[in-house]
Amino acid sequence: MNKLIILVLLITKFSFSQETKYHDPNLDLKNGENYYLFGNDVKFRQLPDSSSEVIDLLKIGTEIQILEKTDYKLNYNGIESSFYKVRYKDKVGYILGGLISLEKKKFKNSSYFFVYKKVEDNYLIIIRRLNEKTEVNESSSKLITSQFSIDLYDNKGIDNLENILFINYLGEACGIDGGGIFFFQTKTELKKVFEISQISDAGIYWFEENLIFPTDEKGVKGKVVYQKEIGNYEDEETNWIEIKKTSRELEWKNGSFIPNLKPEK
């Protein structure tokens, strides 16, 4: 019976891991899987070359299937991007990888698409939102860590907000930030609103920030609770640990948090 339970737990854990997509600028798009276009009026070409004949112009959000990565590349958004052989409906052609969204997230009538950009040594995330009227809103942010997953929520109890996107850093190693970036979707704007940091060095210290929304456990109606905890291991032999905690209620009003704990840089 114990072995059966362990097997079920392992299968369950694996199943959950398959639901979360982790992104890394060094990873290729997967052959055989369907993706969606980030670019608009994307040139669907006969050959993997920027001067090749255009078969069709494809709109943002168009679904394609990846067939294979080619050896042909083009610098796009500061990144050496490969052309991919893809299938669109009953046609086969080539599209630059930088114009293909890492994944698609959808909430009600809003669809979200994502790509990397690189400026000097810094990676950025660019997000486009497409609504039912085919209007496109765009937002971007510098990334502290280039590996991440993407979480999409409803408004979590915040009035005058449609939904929330969270760029969730994959910070598994000591000293790597495991926090992330919150974007709020209003009726007219996709806006970066808050960055949290979660970083530690085993046996030395930790620093952790969180936002608790009204519908979260221990949430406060009409407020977003900012929490910060800083811990230091002073002496391992005597288990001496010093912890400092901060908690403050924020209000989302007129497109920003009040008080503004972290002014936009």
C-alpha positions in Angstrom: 0.0 0.0 0.0 2.8 2.4 0.9 4.4 1.8 -2.5 1.1 2.5 -4.3 0.7 5.8 -2.4 4.2 6.9 -3.3 3.6 6.0 -7.0 0.3 8.0 -7.0 2.1 11.0 -5.4 4.9 10.9 -8.0 2.4 10.7 -10.8 0.4 13.6 -9.3 3.5 15.7 -8.9 4.6 15.0 -12.5 1.1 15.9 -13.8 1.2 19.2 -12.0 4.6 20.0 -13.4 3.3 19.4 -16.9 0.7 22.2 -16.4 3.4 24.8 -15.7 5.6 26.0 -18.6 9.0 27.3 -17.7 10.7 29.6 -20.1 14.4 30.2 -20.8 15.8 32.3 -23.6 18.1 29.3 -24.5 15.3 26.8 -25.0 14.0 26.0 -28.5 10.3 25.8 -29.4 9.1 22.2 -29.3 8.6 20.2 -32.5 5.0 19.0 -32.9 3.5 21.5 -30.5 1.1 24.3 -31.3 2.1 28.0 -30.6 0.6 31.4 -31.3 2.0 34.4 -33.1 3.2 37.4 -31.0 3.8 39.6 -34.0 1.1 41.1 -36.2 1.1 40.8 -40.0 3.9 38.2 -39.6 5.5 37.1 -42.9 4.9 33.4 -43.5 7.6 32.6 -46.0 8.4 29.9 -48.5 12.0 29.6 -47.3 13.9 30.4 -44.0 15.2 33.7 -45.3 14.1 37.4 -44.8 14.2 37.9 -48.6 12.1 34.8 -49.4 8.7 35.0 -51.0 5.8 35.7 -48.6 3.0 33.0 -48.7 0.7 34.9 -46.3 0.6 37.7 -43.7 -0.6 36.2 -40.4 -2.3 38.1 -37.5 -1.3 38.2 -33.9 -2.7 35.2 -32.1 -2.7 33.0 -35.2 -2.2 29.3 -34.2 0.7 27.4 -35.9 2.4 24.1 -35.4 6.2 23.9 -35.0 7.7 21.3 -37.4 11.4 21.9 -36.9 14.0 24.5 -36.1 16.3 25.5 -39.0 19.9 26.6 -38.9 19.0 30.0 -40.4 19.0 32.9 -38.0 18.3 36.6 -37.8 18.9 39.2 -35.1 15.5 40.2 -33.7 14.9 42.2 -30.5 18.6 41.9 -29.7 18.5 38.0 -29.9 19.8 35.6 -32.5 16.5 34.1 -33.5 16.1 31.0 -35.6 13.6 30.5 -38.4 11.2 27.6 -37.8 9.5 25.4 -40.3 5.8 25.6 -39.3 2.4 24.4 -40.5 -0.4 26.9 -40.8 -3.7 25.2 -41.8 -2.8 23.1 -44.8 0.3 25.1 -45.7 3.9 24.7 -44.7 6.4 27.5 -44.6 8.8 29.4 -42.3 8.5 32.0 -39.6 11.1 33.7 -37.4 11.1 32.4 -33.9 11.2 35.9 -32.3 7.7 36.5 -33.7 6.2 33.4 -32.0 4.8 33.7 -28.5 6.4 31.7 -25.7 2.9 30.7 -24.8 -0.7 31.9 -24.8 -2.7 32.9 -21.7 -6.4 33.6 -21.9 -8.9 35.1 -19.4 -12.5 35.7 -20.6 -12.1 38.0 -23.7 -8.4 38.8 -23.2 -5.5 36.8 -24.7 -1.9 37.4 -23.7 1.3 36.7 -25.7 5.0 36.9 -24.6 8.5 37.2 -26.1 12.0 38.0 -24.9 14.0 41.0 -25.8 17.6 41.7 -25.0 19.2 45.1 -24.5 23.0 44.8 -23.9 23.3 42.1 -21.2 19.7 42.5 -19.9 16.7 40.4 -20.8 13.2 41.9 -20.9 9.8 40.4 -21.2 7.3 42.0 -23.7 3.6 41.2 -23.2 0.8 41.9 -25.6 -2.8 41.7 -24.8 -5.4 41.1 -27.5 -9.1 41.8 -26.6 -12.3 40.8 -28.4 -12.2 44.0 -30.5 -8.7 43.0 -31.7 -7.2 46.0 -29.9 -3.6 45.3 -28.8 -2.1 46.7 -25.6 1.6 46.2 -24.8 3.7 46.3 -21.7 7.3 45.3 -20.9 9.8 45.0 -18.0 13.4 44.2 -17.4 13.9 40.7 -16.0 16.0 40.1 -12.9 16.1 36.4 -13.8 15.5 35.2 -17.4 13.9 31.9 -16.4 10.3 32.1 -15.3 6.7 30.8 -15.6 3.6 32.8 -16.1 0.6 32.9 -13.8 -2.8 34.4 -14.8 -5.4 35.3 -12.2 -8.8 37.1 -12.1 -8.8 40.4 -10.3 -8.4 38.7 -6.9 -11.0 41.0 -5.3 -9.5 44.3 -6.6 -12.2 46.7 -7.9 -11.8 48.3 -11.4 -9.4 45.6 -12.4 -10.0 42.9 -15.0 -7.2 40.4 -14.2 -3.6 40.0 -12.9 -0.5 38.5 -14.6 2.5 37.4 -12.6 5.9 36.7 -14.1 7.1 34.1 -11.6 10.9 33.8 -11.5 12.4 30.3 -11.3 15.0 30.9 -8.5 16.0 27.5 -7.4 19.6 28.1 -6.6 21.1 30.1 -3.6 21.4 33.8 -4.5 19.0 33.6 -7.4 15.9 35.8 -7.1 12.7 33.7 -7.0 10.3 36.7 -6.8 8.5 38.1 -9.8 6.6 41.0 -11.5 2.9 41.8 -11.2 1.0 43.3 -14.2 -2.5 44.6 -13.8 -5.0 44.7 -16.6 -7.5 47.6 -16.5 -10.1 48.2 -19.2 -7.6 50.2 -21.2 -4.1 49.4 -20.0 -1.8 46.5 -19.2 0.4 48.0 -16.5 3.5 46.8 -14.6 2.6 47.7 -11.0 4.9 45.8 -8.5 8.0 43.7 -8.3 8.7 41.3 -5.4 11.9 39.7 -4.4 12.5 36.3 -2.8 16.1 35.4 -2.3 18.2 33.4 0.1 21.6 32.0 0.8 21.4 28.8 2.8 22.6 29.1 6.4 23.3 32.9 6.0 20.1 34.9 5.3 16.8 35.2 3.5 14.7 38.1 2.1 11.1 37.5 1.1 8.4 39.8 -0.2 4.8 38.9 -0.9 1.5 40.5 -1.9 -1.7 39.2 -0.2 -4.8 40.0 -2.3 -8.4 40.4 -0.9 -9.5 36.9 -2.0 -6.3 35.2 -0.8 -6.1 33.4 2.5 -5.8 36.0 5.2 -6.7 38.7 2.6 -8.2 42.0 3.6 -11.3 43.3 1.8 -10.5 46.3 -0.4 -6.7 46.1 0.4 -3.5 44.5 -0.8 -1.3 43.5 2.0 2.5 43.9 1.4 4.6 41.6 3.5 8.4 41.5 3.9 10.5 39.2 6.0 14.3 39.4 6.5 16.1 36.7 8.3 19.7 36.2 9.4 21.4 33.1 10.8 23.6 34.6 13.5 25.0 31.4 15.1 24.3 27.9 13.8 25.5 26.1 16.9 23.0 27.8 19.2 20.3 28.1 16.5 20.4 31.9 16.8 18.1 33.4 14.1 17.0 37.0 13.9 13.9 37.8 11.9 12.4 41.2 11.0 8.8 41.3 9.6 7.0 44.2 7.9 3.3 44.3 7.0 1.5 47.2 5.4 -1.9 47.6 3.7 -2.0 49.2 0.3 -4.9 50.5 -1.7 -5.3 50.3 -5.4 -6.6 53.7 -6.5 -6.4 55.7 -9.8 -4.0 53.3 -11.4 -1.4 53.0 -8.6 -0.8 51.7 -5.1 -1.3 54.1 -2.2 1.2 54.4 -0.5 3.7 53.9 -3.2 6.3 51.6 -1.6 8.3 51.2 -4.8 8.4 54.2 -7.1 8.7 53.2 -10.8 12.3 53.5 -12.0 
